[in-house]
Amino acid sequence: MFSVYVPSEFSLKKVASPDPAALPENAVWIDLVKPTAEEDHAVEKLAGIAVPTREDMQEIEISSRLYIENSARYMTATLMCQSDTDMPRTTAVTFILAGHRLVTVRYDAPKPFALVENKLARACSPGITGEMVLVELLDAVIDRCADILERAGADVDQVSHDIFEPESERHGHAKQYSQILIAIGRQGNLTSKVRESLVSIGRVVTFLSAVMEGMKWSKDMREQLKTMQRDVASLTDHASYLSNKITFVLDAMLGVVNLEQNNIIKLFSVMAVVLMPPTLIASIYGMNFKIMPELEWAHGYSYALVLMVAAAVVPYFLFKWKKWL
Protein backbone atom coordinates (compact mmCIF):
# COMPACT_ATOMS: atom_id res chain seq x y z
CA MET A 1 0.00 0.00 0.00
CA PHE A 2 1.24 3.49 -0.72
CA SER A 3 -0.01 7.08 -0.64
CA VAL A 4 0.95 9.93 -2.93
CA TYR A 5 0.71 13.60 -1.94
CA VAL A 6 0.80 16.52 -4.34
CA PRO A 7 0.72 20.27 -3.58
CA SER A 8 -2.63 21.97 -4.06
CA GLU A 9 -2.66 25.72 -3.44
CA PHE A 10 -2.15 26.03 0.35
CA SER A 11 -2.46 22.35 1.29
CA LEU A 12 -1.00 18.97 0.51
CA LYS A 13 -3.55 16.83 -1.27
CA LYS A 14 -3.62 13.05 -1.10
CA VAL A 15 -4.12 11.41 -4.49
CA ALA A 16 -7.09 9.06 -4.45
CA SER A 17 -6.30 5.53 -5.67
CA PRO A 18 -2.97 6.30 -7.33
CA ASP A 19 -1.91 4.12 -10.25
CA PRO A 20 1.60 2.64 -9.71
CA ALA A 21 2.17 2.69 -13.45
CA ALA A 22 1.41 6.43 -13.74
CA LEU A 23 2.60 8.29 -10.65
CA PRO A 24 2.26 12.08 -10.82
CA GLU A 25 5.49 13.92 -11.56
CA ASN A 26 4.65 16.70 -9.08
CA ALA A 27 4.39 14.27 -6.16
CA VAL A 28 6.10 15.81 -3.14
CA TRP A 29 5.68 12.93 -0.69
CA ILE A 30 5.28 9.23 -1.40
CA ASP A 31 4.50 7.12 1.64
CA LEU A 32 5.12 3.40 1.20
CA VAL A 33 3.45 1.15 3.80
CA LYS A 34 4.32 -2.53 3.49
CA PRO A 35 5.01 -1.98 -0.22
CA THR A 36 4.70 -4.68 -2.84
CA ALA A 37 7.37 -5.34 -5.47
CA GLU A 38 5.27 -3.51 -8.08
CA GLU A 39 4.97 -0.43 -5.88
CA ASP A 40 8.71 -0.49 -5.16
CA HIS A 41 9.55 -0.56 -8.87
CA ALA A 42 7.11 2.27 -9.66
CA VAL A 43 8.58 4.54 -6.99
CA GLU A 44 12.13 3.64 -7.96
CA LYS A 45 11.37 4.57 -11.56
CA LEU A 46 9.76 7.89 -10.64
CA ALA A 47 12.28 9.06 -8.01
CA GLY A 48 15.38 7.37 -9.39
CA ILE A 49 16.16 5.64 -6.11
CA ALA A 50 16.53 2.12 -4.74
CA VAL A 51 13.87 1.37 -2.11
CA PRO A 52 15.50 -0.57 0.76
CA THR A 53 14.03 -3.88 1.85
CA ARG A 54 12.72 -4.53 5.36
CA GLU A 55 15.88 -6.47 6.18
CA ASP A 56 18.04 -3.55 5.05
CA MET A 57 16.03 -1.17 7.26
CA GLN A 58 16.63 -3.30 10.34
CA GLU A 59 20.41 -3.08 10.05
CA ILE A 60 21.90 -1.33 13.07
CA GLU A 61 25.16 -0.08 11.56
CA ILE A 62 25.28 3.68 11.05
CA SER A 63 26.63 3.19 7.51
CA SER A 64 23.54 1.12 6.67
CA ARG A 65 21.13 3.65 8.13
CA LEU A 66 22.57 6.99 7.03
CA TYR A 67 24.14 7.24 3.60
CA ILE A 68 24.03 8.99 0.23
CA GLU A 69 23.48 7.02 -2.96
CA ASN A 70 23.00 8.51 -6.44
CA SER A 71 22.51 11.98 -4.87
CA ALA A 72 19.64 10.63 -2.77
CA ARG A 73 19.90 10.82 1.02
CA TYR A 74 18.81 7.70 2.91
CA MET A 75 17.96 8.02 6.60
CA THR A 76 16.55 5.20 8.71
CA ALA A 77 15.21 5.95 12.19
CA THR A 78 13.54 3.91 14.92
CA LEU A 79 10.10 5.24 15.81
CA MET A 80 7.63 4.38 18.56
CA CYS A 81 4.38 2.51 17.88
CA GLN A 82 1.49 1.56 20.18
CA SER A 83 2.97 3.65 22.99
CA ASP A 84 -0.50 4.14 24.51
CA THR A 85 -0.95 0.40 25.05
CA ASP A 86 0.63 -2.12 27.42
CA MET A 87 2.74 -3.49 24.55
CA PRO A 88 4.70 -0.57 23.03
CA ARG A 89 7.07 -1.41 20.24
CA THR A 90 9.51 0.24 17.86
CA THR A 91 9.66 0.11 14.10
CA ALA A 92 12.25 1.12 11.52
CA VAL A 93 11.23 3.90 9.11
CA THR A 94 13.34 5.02 6.17
CA PHE A 95 13.25 8.61 4.88
CA ILE A 96 14.63 9.12 1.37
CA LEU A 97 15.23 12.61 0.00
CA ALA A 98 15.58 12.46 -3.77
CA GLY A 99 15.81 15.97 -5.16
CA HIS A 100 12.91 17.83 -3.58
CA ARG A 101 10.78 14.70 -3.20
CA LEU A 102 10.42 12.67 0.00
CA VAL A 103 9.84 8.92 0.01
CA THR A 104 9.08 7.18 3.31
CA VAL A 105 9.18 3.42 3.73
CA ARG A 106 7.57 1.81 6.77
CA TYR A 107 5.95 -1.40 7.94
CA ASP A 108 3.91 -0.04 10.82
CA ALA A 109 1.76 3.00 11.64
CA PRO A 110 3.59 5.51 13.88
CA LYS A 111 1.17 8.17 15.06
CA PRO A 112 3.21 11.20 13.81
CA PHE A 113 2.54 10.20 10.19
CA ALA A 114 -1.22 10.56 10.60
CA LEU A 115 -0.77 13.82 12.51
CA VAL A 116 1.44 15.37 9.79
CA GLU A 117 -0.86 14.14 7.04
CA ASN A 118 -3.88 15.81 8.68
CA LYS A 119 -1.91 18.97 9.42
CA LEU A 120 -0.63 19.42 5.86
CA ALA A 121 -4.06 18.54 4.42
CA ARG A 122 -5.48 21.56 6.26
CA ALA A 123 -2.74 24.04 5.45
CA CYS A 124 0.91 24.15 4.43
CA SER A 125 3.47 26.58 3.09
CA PRO A 126 3.15 27.49 -0.56
CA GLY A 127 5.62 25.65 -2.73
CA ILE A 128 6.04 22.87 -0.19
CA THR A 129 8.88 20.43 -0.88
CA GLY A 130 9.95 17.04 0.36
CA GLU A 131 12.45 18.67 2.72
CA MET A 132 9.63 20.61 4.40
CA VAL A 133 7.58 17.44 4.82
CA LEU A 134 10.61 15.67 6.30
CA VAL A 135 11.15 18.46 8.82
CA GLU A 136 7.45 18.32 9.77
CA LEU A 137 7.67 14.57 10.27
CA LEU A 138 10.81 14.78 12.40
CA ASP A 139 9.30 17.58 14.46
CA ALA A 140 6.13 15.55 15.03
CA VAL A 141 8.20 12.50 16.05
CA ILE A 142 10.16 14.57 18.58
CA ASP A 143 6.93 16.07 19.97
CA ARG A 144 5.47 12.57 20.26
CA CYS A 145 8.53 11.34 22.18
CA ALA A 146 8.24 14.33 24.51
CA ASP A 147 4.57 13.52 25.18
CA ILE A 148 5.42 9.88 25.93
CA LEU A 149 8.19 10.90 28.34
CA GLU A 150 5.88 13.35 30.11
CA ARG A 151 3.29 10.63 30.60
CA ALA A 152 5.92 8.13 31.72
CA GLY A 153 7.28 10.67 34.21
CA ALA A 154 3.81 11.21 35.69
CA ASP A 155 3.27 7.44 35.96
CA VAL A 156 6.65 6.98 37.68
CA ASP A 157 5.77 9.76 40.15
CA GLN A 158 2.50 7.99 40.94
CA VAL A 159 4.31 4.69 41.48
CA SER A 160 6.82 6.46 43.74
CA HIS A 161 3.93 7.93 45.75
CA ASP A 162 2.32 4.50 46.10
CA ILE A 163 5.59 3.11 47.47
CA PHE A 164 6.64 5.83 49.89
CA GLU A 165 3.21 7.22 50.87
CA PRO A 166 0.71 4.36 50.70
CA GLU A 167 -2.92 5.18 51.46
CA SER A 168 -3.25 2.11 53.71
CA GLU A 169 -1.07 -0.22 55.78
CA ARG A 170 1.49 -2.22 53.85
CA HIS A 171 0.97 -5.58 55.54
CA GLY A 172 -0.67 -8.25 53.40
CA HIS A 173 -0.57 -6.30 50.13
CA ALA A 174 1.31 -8.82 48.02
CA LYS A 175 -1.08 -8.24 45.11
CA GLN A 176 -0.51 -4.49 45.27
CA TYR A 177 3.25 -5.03 45.32
CA SER A 178 3.09 -7.21 42.22
CA GLN A 179 1.04 -4.55 40.42
CA ILE A 180 3.59 -1.88 41.34
CA LEU A 181 6.45 -4.04 40.08
CA ILE A 182 4.59 -4.64 36.81
CA ALA A 183 4.00 -0.89 36.44
CA ILE A 184 7.69 -0.18 37.07
CA GLY A 185 8.69 -2.77 34.47
CA ARG A 186 6.33 -1.30 31.87
CA GLN A 187 7.61 2.24 32.42
CA GLY A 188 11.20 1.03 32.22
CA ASN A 189 10.49 -0.76 28.95
CA LEU A 190 8.68 2.28 27.51
CA THR A 191 11.43 4.69 28.55
CA SER A 192 14.18 2.54 27.04
CA LYS A 193 12.30 2.34 23.73
CA VAL A 194 11.75 6.11 23.67
CA ARG A 195 15.43 6.67 24.35
CA GLU A 196 16.32 4.29 21.51
CA SER A 197 14.02 6.27 19.22
CA LEU A 198 15.51 9.60 20.31
CA VAL A 199 19.05 8.39 19.69
CA SER A 200 18.16 7.34 16.15
CA ILE A 201 16.30 10.61 15.48
CA GLY A 202 19.28 12.54 16.82
CA ARG A 203 21.54 10.75 14.33
CA VAL A 204 19.16 11.60 11.49
CA VAL A 205 19.07 15.28 12.47
CA THR A 206 22.86 15.37 12.79
CA PHE A 207 23.19 13.73 9.37
CA LEU A 208 20.85 16.32 7.86
CA SER A 209 22.85 19.13 9.45
CA ALA A 210 26.03 17.74 7.93
CA VAL A 211 24.64 17.39 4.40
CA MET A 212 22.35 20.43 4.26
CA GLU A 213 25.20 22.53 2.86
CA GLY A 214 24.56 20.88 -0.48
CA MET A 215 20.82 21.51 -0.22
CA LYS A 216 19.09 24.82 -0.74
CA TRP A 217 17.36 25.10 2.59
CA SER A 218 15.79 28.30 3.81
CA LYS A 219 17.08 30.07 6.90
CA ASP A 220 13.91 29.12 8.82
CA MET A 221 14.41 25.44 8.05
CA ARG A 222 18.04 25.61 9.17
CA GLU A 223 16.99 27.24 12.43
CA GLN A 224 14.27 24.64 12.89
CA LEU A 225 16.84 21.90 12.39
CA LYS A 226 19.07 23.41 15.07
CA THR A 227 16.09 23.64 17.41
CA MET A 228 15.33 19.96 16.81
CA GLN A 229 18.94 19.08 17.65
CA ARG A 230 18.62 20.87 20.99
CA ASP A 231 15.24 19.25 21.67
CA VAL A 232 16.56 15.77 20.94
CA ALA A 233 19.57 16.34 23.20
CA SER A 234 17.41 17.59 26.08
CA LEU A 235 14.86 14.78 25.66
CA THR A 236 17.62 12.18 25.57
CA ASP A 237 18.97 13.55 28.84
CA HIS A 238 15.46 13.48 30.30
CA ALA A 239 15.01 9.87 29.18
CA SER A 240 18.28 8.97 30.92
CA TYR A 241 17.06 10.75 34.05
CA LEU A 242 13.81 8.81 33.95
CA SER A 243 15.72 5.55 33.52
CA ASN A 244 17.77 6.32 36.62
CA LYS A 245 14.64 7.26 38.54
CA ILE A 246 12.91 4.04 37.51
CA THR A 247 15.95 2.08 38.71
CA PHE A 248 15.77 3.91 42.05
CA VAL A 249 12.03 3.23 42.37
CA LEU A 250 12.59 -0.43 41.55
CA ASP A 251 15.30 -0.71 44.23
CA ALA A 252 12.99 1.02 46.71
CA MET A 253 10.14 -1.36 45.89
CA LEU A 254 12.38 -4.38 46.34
CA GLY A 255 13.54 -2.90 49.67
CA VAL A 256 9.92 -2.53 50.80
CA VAL A 257 9.21 -6.16 49.82
CA ASN A 258 12.28 -7.29 51.80
CA LEU A 259 11.14 -5.32 54.84
CA GLU A 260 7.69 -6.89 54.59
CA GLN A 261 9.22 -10.35 54.39
CA ASN A 262 11.49 -9.59 57.35
CA ASN A 263 8.48 -8.48 59.40
CA ILE A 264 6.67 -11.71 58.59
CA ILE A 265 9.69 -13.83 59.52
CA LYS A 266 10.14 -11.80 62.72
CA LEU A 267 6.52 -12.43 63.68
CA PHE A 268 6.91 -16.17 63.20
CA SER A 269 10.14 -16.14 65.20
CA VAL A 270 8.53 -14.26 68.10
CA MET A 271 5.53 -16.59 68.11
CA ALA A 272 7.85 -19.60 68.18
CA VAL A 273 9.74 -18.15 71.18
CA VAL A 274 6.51 -17.20 73.00
CA LEU A 275 5.03 -20.69 72.59
CA MET A 276 8.22 -22.55 73.45
CA PRO A 277 8.03 -22.25 77.30
CA PRO A 278 4.34 -23.40 77.49
CA THR A 279 5.23 -26.31 75.24
CA LEU A 280 8.13 -27.21 77.57
CA ILE A 281 5.87 -27.09 80.65
CA ALA A 282 3.18 -29.17 78.96
CA SER A 283 5.81 -31.68 77.92
CA ILE A 284 7.10 -32.01 81.49
CA TYR A 285 3.66 -32.73 82.89
CA GLY A 286 2.94 -35.13 80.11
CA MET A 287 5.75 -37.44 81.18
CA ASN A 288 4.83 -40.84 82.65
CA PHE A 289 6.78 -40.80 85.92
CA LYS A 290 5.58 -42.83 88.88
CA ILE A 291 6.47 -40.14 91.37
CA MET A 292 5.27 -36.65 90.33
CA PRO A 293 4.06 -34.60 93.32
CA GLU A 294 1.76 -32.34 91.28
CA LEU A 295 -0.36 -35.31 90.20
CA GLU A 296 -1.69 -35.71 93.72
CA TRP A 297 -2.04 -31.97 94.28
CA ALA A 298 -5.62 -30.61 94.16
CA HIS A 299 -4.50 -27.39 92.44
CA GLY A 300 -1.89 -28.99 90.19
CA TYR A 301 -3.93 -28.56 86.99
CA SER A 302 -4.63 -24.87 87.64
CA TYR A 303 -0.98 -24.36 88.61
CA ALA A 304 0.20 -25.84 85.31
CA LEU A 305 -2.21 -23.69 83.28
CA VAL A 306 -1.18 -20.47 85.06
CA LEU A 307 2.48 -21.37 84.65
CA MET A 308 2.04 -21.92 80.89
CA VAL A 309 0.17 -18.63 80.44
CA ALA A 310 2.80 -16.75 82.43
CA ALA A 311 5.58 -18.38 80.43
CA ALA A 312 3.91 -17.09 77.23
CA VAL A 313 2.96 -13.61 78.47
CA VAL A 314 6.31 -12.72 80.04
CA PRO A 315 8.35 -13.13 76.77
CA TYR A 316 5.69 -11.18 74.85
CA PHE A 317 5.89 -8.13 77.12
CA LEU A 318 9.65 -8.46 77.24
CA PHE A 319 9.77 -8.19 73.44
CA LYS A 320 7.38 -5.22 73.53
CA TRP A 321 9.59 -3.50 76.11
CA LYS A 322 12.67 -4.12 73.95
CA LYS A 323 10.69 -2.74 70.95
CA TRP A 324 11.27 -5.90 68.99
CA LEU A 325 7.59 -5.99 68.07
C-alpha positions, 0 to 999 in steps of 0.5 A: 500500500502506498499514498501519494501527496501533491501540492494543491494551493495552500495544502497537501492533497492526497491522491485518491487511488494512485496508479503505480504505473502512472505516478504524478510527476509533481508528487512531493511525498510518497508514503510506502506502507508494506510496499509490494514489489510492483509499488517499489519498482514504480517509486524507484522509476519515478524518483530514481532511487533504490527502495530498501528492503525490510531487512536492510532497514533493520540493520543497526550499523550507522553506515547502513542507516545513514548514507548517500546514494546517487545523490539521494539521502537515505535516513533510517530511524527507529520510531515508537508505535502503540505507545499508549498500550501495554505493549509498546514497540519500535519500528524502523522507518526510512526517509529518502530525499531524492531531489525535492521529493520525499519517500518514506518506507515503513511497515507499521503506523507511527502516530506522527505520520497521521498527525502530519498528514492531517496537518498538511491537508489543512494548510501548508506553506506554498511551494512545499517540498519534500524537505519541508515534509521531512522536517514536519515529520521529524518535528512531530516524532520529537513532539510525540517522544516528549509527550510519551516521556511526560506521561511516563514521568507522571506514571513513575511519580504515581508509582513512587507515591504508592511506594513511599506514601501508601494510602493504607497499611502495607501488611498483606498487600502482596497483590498491590506489590506485584502490580507496582512491580509490573508498572515499574517494568512497563515504564522502564520498557517504555522509557528505554524504547523512547530513548532508543528512538531519540538516539536514532532521530538525533543521528538523522538530524545530525546527518541532515545538518552535515549534508544540508550545505549541499541543499538549498534550505531556507534560513527558517528550516536551518533554524528549525533543524538546530532547534530539533537538535537541541530538543533531541539532546534535552529529551535524551537527557530526560530519558536517561534521568527517567531511567535512573529514577525508575531504577531507584524506584525499583530498588525502593520497591524491592527494599519494601518487599524485603522489609515486609518479608522480614516483618513476617519472619520476625513475627513467626520467630517471636511466636515460636519463642513465645510458645516454646516455654508453654510447650516445655511445661506441657511436655514435662507434665505429660511425662509418665513418671511414677512419682510426680508430686503435682499429680496428687495436688488438688490445684496442680492442673490450675498451677500448670495452666497459670504457669504456661500462660505466664511463660507465654505472656512474660516473653511477649511483654519483654519483646514489647519493652525491647521494641522488637515488636 
